[in-house]
Amino acid sequence: MHKDRQVAPQSQSRNTCQFASFEYQETSWRGSLYSLPNAQSFIAVDIAASHYDLQNAIRSSLIFIIPLACLFSALGAWLIASMAIRPLNRLRNSMKTITQKKLGHRLSEQGADKEFKVLIQAYNTMLIRLDKSFQQASRFTADAAHELKTPLTILRGRLEQGINQEDSSQVDLNSLLDDVGTLSAITRKLLLLSQADSGAIVLHRLSINLSSLLNERVNDLELAVDESVLRCDIAPEIIVLGDQVLLSQLLNNLFSNVIRYGLPQGRIQVSTRQLEGQVEVLIRNHCLAVSKAERAQLFERFFRAESARHNNIEGSGLGLSLAQEIAYAHGGDLVLEDTEETVMSLRLSLPIAT
């Protein structure tokens, strides 16, 4: 022991404890001296040996602890991941079962986390839109076949009648021409609707005086109805950027709708209103009663109200649907305002040319 490591004499009246580090036989030691009233105690520890033993103990423990920690971590991660992706697995399994005939299935949100609820809601919304599209496509095909079948049957019957007659010149060519015109009109409308569905409507945009187009239709309307029931308030020089052929067809459909379904002495109102960047055209008339349920279907293809069928009013049920699609293609809209059953109020909005 080094001589310079002396412990100073201590008072016998109190207990003391002193620590010191020293070298002995080329080994580092750490010692402590406890002084009691009647005795002294000295304890020394080999620092290197204690460090070595501690390192061995830690090393031995880590050999077992690290693999166990990795194992439990992996197990915990697997359990957490399994619970986290359970909604995704349900979504995947649900997607596997989707067919055209099983679009009514919806995924439950019960038990799912907030983040997955948003995903499930988006998935269910997509299924609703998809189901609606398939139903519309199926109904459209059936209705198209039905609407084309009638004029084709009539046309065939008249041709057969002409063939069976001794003098084929007696065939009513005007009637045949009308039938062909009906078929052509339906086919043309179906083609435009098909282009609208695929986003392939080609617009030849020009600056068009909408006021002039409206006034032309009003002049035609005056030939078909009593002028006393007609009220017009059309602002001059309303310029829009659009396809003149398609916009003319849109207005033709709206005004022919007024003539076909309007009451004989029912009031008719045609007016315009300019808003910020848009023009609104209001066409309002008294008509045959159309129920609230039927009004919700007026823009569906081939739909015709019961009053129109009951009164044998001609039409294919494509006019309003096509008019709305043309309005959409021009960046506008066509809506039916909420009114009483015997009033039809259509509001067309189109962007004004700048």
WOCORMO-V345185 format. One record per residue. RES is the residue in three letters. SS is DSSP state (A for helix, B for strand, O for the rest). OMEGA is omega as a letter, one per 20 degrees, with the letter a starting at -180 (none if undefined). Layout:
RES|SS|OMEGA ; RES|SS|OMEGA
//
This chain:
MET|O|r ; HIS|O|a ; LYS|O|a ; ASP|O|r ; ARG|O|a ; GLN|O|r ; VAL|O|a ; ALA|O|r ; PRO|O|a ; GLN|O|r ; SER|O|a ; GLN|O|a ; SER|O|a ; ARG|O|r ; ASN|O|r ; THR|B|r ; CYS|B|a ; GLN|B|r ; PHE|B|r ; ALA|B|r ; SER|B|a ; PHE|B|r ; GLU|B|r ; TYR|B|a ; GLN|O|r ; GLU|O|r ; THR|B|r ; SER|B|a ; TRP|B|r ; ARG|B|a ; GLY|B|r ; SER|B|a ; LEU|B|r ; TYR|B|r ; SER|B|r ; LEU|O|a ; PRO|O|a ; ASN|O|a ; ALA|O|r ; GLN|B|r ; SER|B|a ; PHE|B|r ; ILE|B|r ; ALA|B|a ; VAL|B|r ; ASP|B|a ; ILE|A|a ; ALA|A|a ; ALA|A|a ; SER|A|r ; HIS|A|a ; TYR|A|r ; ASP|A|r ; LEU|A|r ; GLN|A|r ; ASN|A|a ; ALA|A|r ; ILE|A|a ; ARG|A|r ; SER|A|a ; SER|A|a ; LEU|A|r ; ILE|A|a ; PHE|A|a ; ILE|A|a ; ILE|A|r ; PRO|A|r ; LEU|A|r ; ALA|A|r ; CYS|A|a ; LEU|A|a ; PHE|A|r ; SER|A|r ; ALA|A|r ; LEU|A|r ; GLY|A|r ; ALA|A|r ; TRP|A|r ; LEU|A|a ; ILE|A|r ; ALA|A|r ; SER|A|r ; MET|A|a ; ALA|A|a ; ILE|A|r ; ARG|A|r ; PRO|A|r ; LEU|A|r ; ASN|A|r ; ARG|A|r ; LEU|A|r ; ARG|A|a ; ASN|A|r ; SER|A|r ; MET|A|a ; LYS|A|a ; THR|O|a ; ILE|O|r ; THR|O|a ; GLN|O|a ; LYS|O|a ; LYS|O|r ; LEU|O|a ; GLY|O|a ; HIS|O|r ; ARG|O|a ; LEU|O|a ; SER|O|r ; GLU|O|a ; GLN|O|r ; GLY|O|a ; ALA|O|r ; ASP|O|a ; LYS|A|a ; GLU|A|a ; PHE|A|r ; LYS|A|r ; VAL|A|r ; LEU|A|a ; ILE|A|r ; GLN|A|r ; ALA|A|r ; TYR|A|r ; ASN|A|r ; THR|A|r ; MET|A|r ; LEU|A|r ; ILE|A|r ; ARG|A|a ; LEU|A|r ; ASP|A|r ; LYS|A|r ; SER|A|r ; PHE|A|r ; GLN|A|r ; GLN|A|r ; ALA|A|r ; SER|A|a ; ARG|A|r ; PHE|A|r ; THR|A|a ; ALA|A|a ; ASP|A|r ; ALA|A|r ; ALA|A|a ; HIS|A|a ; GLU|A|r ; LEU|A|a ; LYS|A|a ; THR|A|r ; PRO|A|r ; LEU|A|r ; THR|A|r ; ILE|A|a ; LEU|A|r ; ARG|A|a ; GLY|A|a ; ARG|A|r ; LEU|A|r ; GLU|A|r ; GLN|A|r ; GLY|A|r ; ILE|A|a ; ASN|A|r ; GLN|O|a ; GLU|O|r ; ASP|O|a ; SER|A|a ; SER|A|a ; GLN|A|r ; VAL|O|r ; ASP|O|a ; LEU|A|r ; ASN|A|r ; SER|A|r ; LEU|A|r ; LEU|A|r ; ASP|A|r ; ASP|A|r ; VAL|A|r ; GLY|A|r ; THR|A|r ; LEU|A|a ; SER|A|a ; ALA|A|r ; ILE|A|a ; THR|A|r ; ARG|A|r ; LYS|A|r ; LEU|A|r ; LEU|A|r ; LEU|A|r ; LEU|A|r ; SER|A|r ; GLN|A|r ; ALA|A|r ; ASP|A|a ; SER|O|a ; GLY|O|a ; ALA|O|r ; ILE|O|a ; VAL|O|r ; LEU|O|r ; HIS|O|a ; ARG|B|r ; LEU|B|r ; SER|B|a ; ILE|B|r ; ASN|B|a ; LEU|A|r ; SER|A|r ; SER|A|r ; LEU|A|a ; LEU|A|r ; ASN|A|r ; GLU|A|r ; ARG|A|r ; VAL|A|r ; ASN|A|r ; ASP|A|a ; LEU|A|r ; GLU|A|r ; LEU|A|a ; ALA|A|a ; VAL|O|r ; ASP|O|a ; GLU|A|a ; SER|A|a ; VAL|A|a ; LEU|B|r ; ARG|B|a ; CYS|B|r ; ASP|B|a ; ILE|O|r ; ALA|O|a ; PRO|O|r ; GLU|O|r ; ILE|O|a ; ILE|B|r ; VAL|B|r ; LEU|B|a ; GLY|B|r ; ASP|B|a ; GLN|A|a ; VAL|A|a ; LEU|A|r ; LEU|A|r ; SER|A|r ; GLN|A|r ; LEU|A|a ; LEU|A|r ; ASN|A|r ; ASN|A|a ; LEU|A|a ; PHE|A|r ; SER|A|r ; ASN|A|r ; VAL|A|a ; ILE|A|a ; ARG|A|a ; TYR|A|a ; GLY|B|r ; LEU|O|a ; PRO|O|a ; GLN|O|a ; GLY|O|a ; ARG|O|r ; ILE|B|r ; GLN|B|r ; VAL|B|a ; SER|B|r ; THR|B|r ; ARG|B|a ; GLN|B|r ; LEU|B|a ; GLU|O|r ; GLY|O|a ; GLN|B|r ; VAL|B|r ; GLU|B|r ; VAL|B|a ; LEU|B|r ; ILE|B|a ; ARG|B|r ; ASN|B|r ; HIS|B|a ; CYS|B|r ; LEU|O|a ; ALA|O|r ; VAL|O|a ; SER|O|a ; LYS|A|r ; ALA|A|r ; GLU|A|r ; ARG|A|r ; ALA|O|a ; GLN|O|a ; LEU|O|a ; PHE|O|r ; GLU|O|a ; ARG|O|r ; PHE|O|r ; PHE|O|r ; ARG|O|a ; ALA|O|a ; GLU|A|a ; SER|A|r ; ALA|A|r ; ARG|A|a ; HIS|A|a ; ASN|O|r ; ASN|O|r ; ILE|O|a ; GLU|O|r ; GLY|O|a ; SER|O|a ; GLY|O|a ; LEU|O|a ; GLY|A|a ; LEU|A|r ; SER|A|r ; LEU|A|r ; ALA|A|r ; GLN|A|r ; GLU|A|r ; ILE|A|r ; ALA|A|r ; TYR|A|a ; ALA|A|r ; HIS|O|a ; GLY|O|a ; GLY|O|a ; ASP|B|r ; LEU|B|a ; VAL|B|r ; LEU|B|a ; GLU|O|a ; ASP|O|a ; THR|O|r ; GLU|O|a ; GLU|O|a ; THR|O|r ; VAL|B|r ; MET|B|a ; SER|B|a ; LEU|B|r ; ARG|B|r ; LEU|B|r ; SER|B|a ; LEU|B|r ; PRO|B|r ; ILE|B|r ; ALA|O|r ; THR|O|none
//
